[in-house]
């Protein structure tokens, strides 16, 4: 078997990028985002991308960098705050947004990874989320049909991986990374540390290597804070 490990993010994405891709991206705010891979996507110049991601980072961080360069055509997102450029592009009609409740988005990714084309949920019934969607009754209650997400490419950030692609995430950085990884036709993982095969506890692996096609070491990282809030110093 050829190695899954690539020397850098640009090499890891070689041959995978083209205009118009649907990309599933892990991360929650600035926690667990594939920074190196997103930089490489930006530098490649591809455009008209659709991103399925919990949010678009913040201004000039995460997917926000690709909004700045006008490379994103559509966002399938749950949270659209903390990003002025996102807001500006949406309100001016430059960016299409498909708002998706957070749990529904996670399940749409998970469903795609499991080969499930759609599922019914009560979340969003009677709201704008339900517009244009099939409604069906179960037990006297209305449910709306949501479609699974089948992405062309998944971009994921992890803590540790072995050379075969078995992956471990660290604490809340696990967030959307697992469902995003499983729903991508090709999954590329940037990881803080690559360890020898067999050194990870099999019971602690969050994402089996069968889902991972390419790995790239991304460390060291600058741990950014999305929104810093401090208390005013009290008078002595």
C-alpha positions as CSV (number, residue, x, y, z in Angstrom):
1,X,0.0,0.0,0.0
2,X,1.3,3.4,-0.9
3,X,1.9,5.9,1.9
4,X,-1.0,8.2,2.9
5,X,1.4,10.8,4.3
6,X,2.1,13.9,2.2
7,X,4.8,16.5,3.0
8,X,2.5,19.5,3.0
9,X,-1.0,20.6,2.4
10,X,-0.4,21.6,-1.2
11,X,0.9,18.2,-2.0
12,X,-2.0,16.5,-0.1
13,X,-4.5,18.3,-2.3
14,X,-2.7,17.8,-5.6
15,X,-5.2,16.5,-8.2
16,X,-8.2,16.9,-5.9
17,X,-9.2,20.6,-6.5
18,X,-11.3,22.0,-9.2
19,X,-13.9,24.8,-9.5
20,X,-17.4,24.0,-8.2
21,X,-16.5,21.4,-5.6
22,X,-18.7,20.6,-2.6
23,X,-16.4,20.5,0.4
24,X,-17.3,19.2,3.8
25,X,-15.1,20.9,6.4
26,X,-14.6,20.1,10.0
27,X,-14.4,22.7,12.8
28,X,-16.5,24.7,15.2
29,X,-15.6,28.4,15.2
30,X,-11.8,28.3,15.3
31,X,-11.7,25.0,17.1
32,X,-10.6,22.0,15.1
33,X,-10.4,23.7,11.7
34,X,-8.1,22.4,9.0
35,X,-6.0,25.6,8.8
36,X,-3.2,24.4,6.5
37,X,-5.6,22.7,4.1
38,X,-7.8,25.8,3.9
39,X,-4.7,27.9,3.1
40,X,-3.7,25.5,0.4
41,X,-7.3,25.7,-1.1
42,X,-7.1,29.5,-1.1
43,X,-3.6,29.5,-2.7
44,X,-4.8,27.1,-5.4
45,X,-7.2,29.7,-6.8
46,X,-10.1,27.4,-7.3
47,X,-13.5,29.1,-7.1
48,X,-17.3,28.7,-7.0
49,X,-16.9,26.3,-4.1
50,X,-19.7,25.1,-1.8
51,X,-18.7,24.5,1.8
52,X,-20.8,22.4,4.2
53,X,-19.4,23.5,7.6
54,X,-20.9,24.5,10.9
55,X,-19.8,28.1,10.3
56,X,-17.4,30.1,8.1
57,X,-14.8,30.9,10.8
58,X,-14.3,34.6,11.4
59,X,-13.1,37.4,9.2
60,X,-9.8,36.2,7.6
61,X,-9.6,33.0,9.6
62,X,-10.8,29.5,8.6
63,X,-13.2,29.6,5.6
64,X,-13.3,33.3,6.2
65,X,-10.0,33.5,4.3
66,X,-11.8,32.0,1.2
67,X,-14.7,34.5,1.5
68,X,-12.2,37.3,1.4
69,X,-10.8,36.0,-1.9
70,X,-14.3,35.4,-3.4
71,X,-13.7,31.6,-3.8
72,X,-16.9,30.5,-2.1
73,X,-20.2,30.5,-3.9
74,X,-22.4,28.9,-1.3
75,X,-22.3,28.0,2.4
76,X,-24.3,25.2,4.0
77,X,-24.0,26.4,7.6
78,X,-25.6,26.5,11.1
79,X,-24.0,29.6,12.5
80,X,-23.3,32.8,10.6
81,X,-22.2,35.2,13.3
82,X,-18.7,36.7,14.0
83,X,-18.0,37.2,10.3
84,X,-18.7,40.6,8.8
85,X,-17.5,39.6,5.3
86,X,-19.9,36.7,5.4
87,X,-22.7,39.1,6.3
88,X,-21.8,41.6,3.7
89,X,-21.6,39.1,0.9
90,X,-24.9,37.5,1.8
91,X,-26.8,40.7,2.1
92,X,-25.4,41.9,-1.2
93,X,-26.4,38.7,-3.0
94,X,-22.8,37.6,-3.6
95,X,-23.0,34.5,-1.4
96,X,-25.7,31.9,-1.3
97,X,-26.5,30.5,2.1
98,X,-28.4,27.4,3.0
99,X,-29.2,27.7,6.7
100,X,-29.2,24.3,8.4
101,X,-29.9,23.6,12.1
102,X,-26.8,22.4,13.8
103,X,-28.0,18.9,14.7
104,X,-29.5,18.5,11.3
105,X,-26.3,19.5,9.6
106,X,-24.3,16.9,11.6
107,X,-26.9,14.2,10.8
108,X,-26.9,15.2,7.1
109,X,-23.1,14.6,7.0
110,X,-23.4,11.4,9.0
111,X,-26.1,10.2,6.7
112,X,-24.0,10.9,3.6
113,X,-21.2,8.9,5.2
114,X,-23.5,6.0,5.8
115,X,-24.9,6.0,2.3
116,X,-28.3,7.3,3.5
117,X,-29.8,9.7,0.9
118,X,-32.3,11.3,3.3
119,X,-34.1,11.2,6.6
120,X,-37.1,12.9,8.4
121,X,-36.8,15.2,11.3
122,X,-39.1,17.5,13.3
123,X,-36.4,20.1,13.6
124,X,-37.4,23.1,11.5
125,X,-41.1,22.2,11.0
126,X,-43.2,25.3,10.5
127,X,-40.2,27.6,9.9
128,X,-38.2,28.9,7.0
129,X,-36.0,25.8,7.2
130,X,-39.0,23.7,6.0
131,X,-39.7,25.8,2.9
132,X,-39.7,23.6,-0.3
133,X,-39.1,20.4,1.6
134,X,-41.3,17.3,1.7
135,X,-43.5,17.0,4.8
136,X,-44.6,13.6,6.1
137,X,-46.6,12.6,9.2
138,X,-45.4,10.0,11.7
139,X,-47.5,9.3,14.8
140,X,-49.6,12.4,14.0
141,X,-46.6,14.7,13.9
142,X,-45.2,16.5,10.9
143,X,-41.6,15.8,9.9
144,X,-39.6,17.3,7.1
145,X,-37.3,15.4,4.7
146,X,-33.6,16.4,4.8
147,X,-31.0,15.1,2.3
148,X,-27.7,13.5,3.2
149,X,-24.6,15.4,2.2
150,X,-22.3,13.6,-0.2
151,X,-19.2,15.8,-0.6
152,X,-16.6,15.7,-3.3
153,X,-13.9,16.4,-0.7
154,X,-13.6,16.4,3.1
155,X,-11.1,18.6,4.9
156,X,-10.4,17.5,8.5
157,X,-8.2,18.6,11.4
158,X,-7.0,15.9,14.0
159,X,-4.7,15.6,17.0
160,X,-3.0,12.3,16.3
161,X,-3.0,9.7,13.5
162,X,-1.0,6.7,12.6
163,X,0.5,6.0,9.2
164,X,-2.5,4.0,8.1
165,X,-4.9,6.9,8.8
166,X,-6.5,5.9,12.1
167,X,-7.3,9.2,13.7
168,X,-7.8,10.6,17.3
169,X,-9.3,14.0,17.9
170,X,-8.6,16.0,21.1
171,X,-11.6,17.0,23.2
172,X,-14.0,19.5,21.6
173,X,-11.9,19.7,18.4
174,X,-13.7,16.4,17.5
175,X,-16.9,18.4,16.8
176,X,-17.9,18.2,13.1
177,X,-14.7,16.6,12.0
178,X,-15.9,13.0,12.2
179,X,-19.1,13.4,10.2
180,X,-17.4,15.7,7.7
181,X,-14.7,13.0,7.2
182,X,-17.1,10.2,6.5
183,X,-19.3,12.1,3.9
184,X,-16.4,13.1,1.6
185,X,-15.6,11.0,-1.5
186,X,-11.9,11.8,-0.7
187,X,-10.9,12.7,2.9
188,X,-7.7,14.7,3.6
189,X,-6.7,15.0,7.3
190,X,-4.2,17.5,8.7
191,X,-2.8,16.3,12.0
192,X,-0.7,17.6,14.8
193,X,1.3,14.4,15.2
194,X,1.7,11.2,13.2
195,X,2.7,8.3,15.3
196,X,3.9,4.7,14.4
197,X,1.2,2.3,13.3
198,X,0.1,0.2,16.2
199,X,0.9,2.8,18.9
200,X,-2.7,4.0,19.2
201,X,-5.1,2.2,21.5
202,X,-7.7,0.6,19.2
203,X,-10.5,1.5,21.6
204,X,-9.6,5.2,21.5
205,X,-9.7,5.7,17.7
206,X,-12.4,8.1,16.6
207,X,-12.1,7.8,12.9
208,X,-10.9,4.5,11.3
209,X,-8.2,4.7,8.6
210,X,-10.6,3.3,6.0
211,X,-12.2,6.8,5.7
212,X,-8.9,8.6,5.3
213,X,-7.1,8.8,1.9
214,X,-4.4,11.4,2.7
215,X,-2.6,12.7,5.7
216,X,-0.5,15.8,6.2
217,X,1.5,17.0,9.3
218,X,0.4,20.5,10.1
219,X,2.1,21.4,13.4
220,X,3.1,23.8,14.9
221,X,-0.2,25.6,15.4
222,X,-1.0,29.0,16.8
223,X,-4.0,28.5,19.0
224,X,-6.3,31.4,18.1
225,X,-9.1,32.7,20.2
226,X,-12.3,33.3,18.3
227,X,-13.8,36.0,20.6
228,X,-11.8,37.3,23.5
229,X,-13.8,38.7,26.5
230,X,-12.0,40.1,29.5
231,X,-13.3,41.6,32.7
232,X,-12.4,45.3,33.4
233,X,-9.7,45.6,36.1
234,X,-11.3,46.7,39.4
235,X,-9.9,49.7,41.2
236,X,-7.4,48.8,44.0
